[in-house]
Amino acid sequence: MRRTVVAACPCRACRTSGRSNSSSGGTEPTGSADGTWTLACPAGAGAAADPNTVKVVVAEDGRALYFSRSAIPYYRQGPPAYRKHLGIYAYRAATLAAVAALPPSPLERAESLEQLRWLEAGYTIWVGEAAGDSIGVDTPEDLAEAERRLQKELAT
């Protein structure tokens, strides 16, 4: 079975030496190792229109600016370049405990996205570029697709 690991190492040694510990070609943000990290990849128009696919807008330095179930940002001109949030995180236990103790935020309740609680409370979420897409299992259709892919993988 083939196994691909996509992770940008946020440790101080990798950050200060300028090396990347991305094992499959992803890129890492230039931000602090002290925040929360997640991954995103390009999203086509179909994924951008799907409310079950979470989109993320990212600053030039790699900070997440906003997550949404809507197609964001809205492109008035030019070809859109949507980013799909892959939903995998890396954070310290103390950070998780602090955020879990916060009440749900207004934007979190509106979008049903817990990462908006983090942003509204002033936490930084750094977004790395994944080497490829992944499948989330949030609906019965997603489960069927995951089972189909697993069967295909086992057959090869």
N, C-alpha and C positions, 0 to 999 in steps of 0.2 A: 504494500500500500504506500502510495506517495504521500508525503507530509510536507506541507509548506508552512513555515513560521514567518510571520511578518510582525516584527517588533522593532521599534526604534528605542535604543537604550538611552534612558534619561540620566544615567549615573554621572556623577561629577567627573570621573576619570575620562569617560567617553566625550563628555561635553567640552572639557578643557583641552583635551588632546586634539579635538577636531575630527576624530574618527567617528564613524557611524557603525553601530552594531545591528544594522538592518540586514537580516539574513536572506531576504529575497528581493532586494532591489527597491524597497520603499524608501521614502525620504523622511527625514525628521524635521520637526519645527525647530526654530532657533531659540525657543523660549527656555524658561527655567525648568529644572528637574523637580521642583518642589510642588508643582501643580498636578492636576489630573490629566491623563493622556488618553486619547482615543484615536480611531482610524476612520478615514473616509476614502472614497474612490469616485471617479467620474460617474455621473448618472445620465442616462438618456432621457428623452422627452417622456417616454412611457413611465419610467420610474419616477420622474419629477412630478407627474400628474397623479401618481398613486398615493393616497393618504396613508397607506400602510408602510410606505418607504419614507424614512425620516431624512430630510435634507439638512445640510449645514452650510452656513456662510462663514468663511474663514478669512481673518485678516492676513496681511502680507507676512507678519511675523509668526503665523501659525496658531494664533488664538481663535477659538470659536467665538463668533459674534452672535450667532443665533441658530437655533434648531427649529425646524417646523415640519409639519405634515403637508404644508402647501409648497408649491413650486417657488422656491426663493433662491436668489433674488429675482425680482421681476425684471426682465430684459426689455427695455424700450427699443433698443437698436442692437444690431449685431447678433451673432449666434450665441445662444445660451450656453453656459458652462456650469451645470448643476453639479453638486457634490452630494453623494449618498453617504450618510453616517452608517458605519458598520455595527455600531452598538457594542463594541468591546472596549473595556476601560482598564487603565492601570492607575492605582492611587494608593496612598498610605492608609492604613487602618484608622488612624486618628482622623483623617479627612473624612472618610466614610462615616465614622461615628458622629462627627460634628454636623455633617449635612443631613444625615438620617434624623437627627434631633430637631431639625428645622421643620416648621409647619409647611405644608404644600403652598407654593406661591401662586399668585393669580395667573401668570403665564403658564405655569405647569398645569394648572387645572384647565385652562383654556385649550391647550394643545395635547394634554395627557402625555407630557414628556418630562420625566424627572430631571433631566439635565438642565432644564430651564430654572429649576429651583437653585441649582448650583450657581448659574450665571446671575440670577437676580440677587443672590446673597453675596455677590462679589467674588466668588471663586473663579479661577481661570481654568479653562479646559483647553489643553493644547491638542491640535489635530495633526496627526501624521498622515502621510500619503501611503495607502496600502498598495501593494504590488498588483492586487486584483480584487475582484468583487467576491462576496460571499453570499450565502443564502440565510435569511432569518426564518425562523419557524414561528409565525405569529397567527396564521390562519390555517384552516384545513387544506386549502390549496397549496400553501407553503409546505406543509407536511408531506403531501403527495409528491411535490417536486423534490424535496429532500430525499424521500424514499427512492424515487426514480434515479436520482444522481448516485445514491449509495449503491443501488443495484448495479448501475453501469460501472462504477468504480470497482466493485467486487468482481465483476465479469472480466475486467482487463488485467 
